[in-house]
Amino acid sequence: MKFDWLVVGAGLTGLTFARQMASQRNERVLLIDSRTHLGGNIFDECNEHGVLVHKYGPHIFHTNSDKVWNYLSQFTAWRPYEHRVLGLVRDKWVPLPFNLDAIERLFPASVAADLESRLLRAYGAEAKVPVLELRRSEDPELRALAAFVYENVFLDYTRKQWALEPEDLDPAVTARVPILVSRDDRYFQDTYQAMPVPGYAAMARAIADHPNITVQLGTPFDPSQASQRADRIFFTGQIDRFFDFRLGELPYRSMRFESRTLPVDQFQTVGTHNYPGNEPHTRITEQKIITGQELEGITTIVTEYPMAHVEGKTDPFYPIPRPDNRALYSRYASLAEIETPHVIFAGRLGDYQYYNMDQAVARALVIAQRI
C-alpha cells in the first residue's frame, strides 16, 4: 500500500502534521519512528515504583497561542500548573528567573532596597529586563547587578550546558536571561500553563488515533524504500543525517538522565532545582510535582548531566546556537530545495532550531495550512 505521506518522527511536530493531513485533507499517512513509542522527547511512563516520569527530561507546557492551546485541548484534559524553579546561588536558594525576591535574599537589606528602587525607576514595575540590556545601563549599580547575575546564574550554567564560553554562542542566548522587576516567581509568564492530566504519552496516542494514520514504531527511516512507501515525506529527523553528512555534521548537545526514587512524600519545595555553579549537573526535577501525581511515601527525582553528542551513540537534544552552525544548516536547507523538493524538513532536528512544545505544534500547523 502506498501512502500520501511518510511522516518520519513521532514527536509533536510529526504527530501534529500527520493528524492535520489525515483529518483535514483526508490523506493517508504512514507515521514511523525509530523509537518504540509515540511522543518523541515528551514521552512519559510509570517507572517500576509507579511514579510517572518524563523519560527525556521535564516538559512543562506553556504558550500564549490560543490556536495551539485549542488544538491540543482536543486531545487531552489539562491540569493547571505553574512551574517554579529555585537556583542555588552562593549557597542560597533563589527564584529563577532572577527577581526582586532573589535580590533580597542575596544582598544586605539596604543594598537590596536601593537596587529595587533603581530598577523600578529605570524600567518600571513588572518589567522583564534582559541581562545584556541591564549590562548597558547608565547606572553603575545596575551594571554591577547585571554582572552579578551573569557571573553567578548564567556563566557556569552555560559552560556546562554547551561546553562553550558565552561569547562563543549566539548573543540571543544571553539575551534570553532576564531579571524580573517583580516578585513573580513563576518560571514562565505565558497565558496558558498546564500539564496533560493523563500524561504526554496518552496525548500523543490521541493525536495519532485516526483511521487515516498508520503507525509503525521501532522503524528507522530507510531512504531506499521511501519512494515505495509514499510520494511525499515530512521529515523531522536530522537534516544532516538525511544527506549522509555530505556537508559535515551539525553539532548537538546531548543529555544523561539519572533517576532516583526516594522513600519520602516530597524531596524538593518546587518542581526544579537549578545548579548554576560548578556542580556537574544542571538541574534536578521532582516528577510528582510537575505531573501532579498523588502517591504517598515515594517520589522520583531526575538529575540532568549535559554531555557531548556522539553520532550513533547518543541522542541529539539541543542544536548548538552558533552562527557558523546556522550557516551549515542553511547549506543543507539549500541542498534540500534542489535535490529533494518532495521532502519537507521540520522540527528541532529538521530545522536545526530549538523549539518549545507550542512552537513545534505551531510550526507543523503552519506547514499543513500552506500545503
Residue, then its C-alpha position, 0 to 999 in steps of 0.5 A: m500500500k502506498f501512502d500520501w505521506l511518510v511522516v518520519g518522527a513521532g514527536l509533536t511536530g510529526l504527530t501534529f502534521a500527520r493528524q492535520m493531513a489525515s483529518q483535514r485533507n483526508e490523506r493517508v499517512l504512514l507515521i514511523d519512528s525509530r523509537t518504540h513509542l509515540g511522543g518523541n522527547i515528551f514521552d512519559e511512563c510509570n517507572e517500576h515504583g509507579v511514579l510517572v516520569h518524563k523519560y527525556g527530561p521535564h516538559i512543562f507546557h506553556t504558550n500564549s497561542d490560543k490556536v495551539w492551546n485549542y488544538l491540543s485541548q482536543f486531545t487531552a484534559w489539562r491540569p493547571y500548573e505553574h512551574r517554579v524553579l529555585g537556583l542555588v546561588r552562593d549557597k542560597w536558594v533563589p527564584l529563577p528567573f532572577n527577581l526582586d525576591a532573589i535580590e533580597r535574599l542575596f544582598p544586605a537589606s539596604v543594598a537590596a532596597d536601593l537596587e529595587s528602587r533603581l530598577l523600578r525607576a529605570y524600567g518600571a514595575e513588572a518589567k522583564v529586563p534582559v541581562l545584556e540590556l541591564r549590562r548597558s545601563e547608565d547606572p553603575e549599580l545596575r551594571a554591577l547587578a547585571a554582572f552579578v547575575y551573569e557571573n553567578v546564574f548564567l556563566d557556569y550554567t552555560r559552560k556546562q550546558w554547551a561546553l562553550e564560553p558565552e561569547d562563543l554562542d549566539p548573543a540571543v542566548t544571553a539575551r534570553v536571561p532576564i531579571l524580573v522587576s517583580r516578585d513573580d516567581r513563576y518560571f514562565q509568564d505565558t497565558y496558558q500553563a498546564m500539564p496533560v492530566p493523563g500524561y504526554a504519552a496518552m496525548a500523543r496516542a490521541i493525536a495519532d488515533h485516526p483511521n487515516i494514520t498508520v503507525q509503525l514504531g521501532t522503524p528507522f527511516d530507510p531512504s531506499q524504500a521511501s519512494q515505495r512507501a509514499d510520494r511525499i515525506f515530512f521529515t523531522g529527523q536530522i537534516d544532516r543525517f538525511f544527506d549522509f553528512r555530505l556537508g559535515e555534521l551539525p553539532y548537538r548537545s546531548m543529555r544523561f538522565e539519572s533517576r532516583t526514587l526516594p522513600v519520602d512524600q516530597f524531596q524538593t519545595v518546587g518542581t526544579h532545582n537549578y545548579p548554576g555553579n560548578e556542580p556537574h549537573t544542571r538541574i534536578t526535577e521532582q516528577k510528582i510535582i510537575t505531573g501532579q501525581e498523588l502517591e504517598g511515601i515515594t517520589t522520583i527525582v531526575t538529575e540532568y548531566p549535559m554531555a557531548h553528542v556522539e553520532g550513533k551513540t547518543d541522542p541529539f537534544y539541543p542544536i548548538p546556537r552558533p552562527d557558523n552552525r546556522a550557516l551549515y544548516s542553511r547549506y543543507a536547507s539549500l541542498a534540500e530545495i534542489e535535490t529533494p523538493h518532495v521532502i519537507f524538513a521540520g522540527r528541532l532536528g529538521d530545522y536545526q532550531y530549538y523549539n518549545m512544545d507550542q512552537a513545534v505544534a505551531r510550526a507543523l500547523v503552519i506547514a499543513q495550512r500552506i500545503 
